[in-house]
Amino acid sequence: MNWWLLAFGVLLVGGLGPGLWLALRGPAAHRLVGLELTGSVAALAMMLWCQAIGQASFLIVPVVLVLLSFAGTLVFTRLLGPHR
């Protein structure tokens, strides 16, 4: 086990758990914060995993996840706004 895998595990337990909890519970604004936190932590975890296994070619996956997470947040905030 190397330090990258240890950091990966700590990030999953310490960051993804609270983010999923926020995304699944509470009012809509808290769920939006949970969605953002989960997307950020998942992208960072994937980057750590790529570093741990030594495959830099897999880094395109977290980059695409960041873009899709941003688009998902825009859709979510659009649905939270007032309807005309």
Secondary structure as the mmCIF struct_conf table of DSSP 4:
data_model
#
loop_
_struct_conf.conf_type_id
_struct_conf.id
_struct_conf.beg_label_comp_id
_struct_conf.beg_label_asym_id
_struct_conf.beg_label_seq_id
_struct_conf.end_label_comp_id
_struct_conf.end_label_asym_id
_struct_conf.end_label_seq_id
HELX_RH_AL_P HELX_RH_AL_P1 TRP A 3 LEU A 11
HELX_RH_PI_P HELX_RH_PI_P1 LEU A 12 LEU A 16
HELX_RH_AL_P HELX_RH_AL_P2 GLY A 17 LEU A 24
BEND BEND1 ARG A 25 PRO A 27
HELX_RH_AL_P HELX_RH_AL_P3 ALA A 28 ILE A 53
TURN_TY1_P TURN_TY1_P1 GLY A 54 GLY A 54
HELX_RH_3T_P HELX_RH_3T_P1 ALA A 56 LEU A 59
HELX_RH_AL_P HELX_RH_AL_P4 ILE A 60 LEU A 80
BEND BEND2 GLY A 81 GLY A 81
HELX_LH_PP_P HELX_LH_PP_P1 PRO A 82 HIS A 83
#
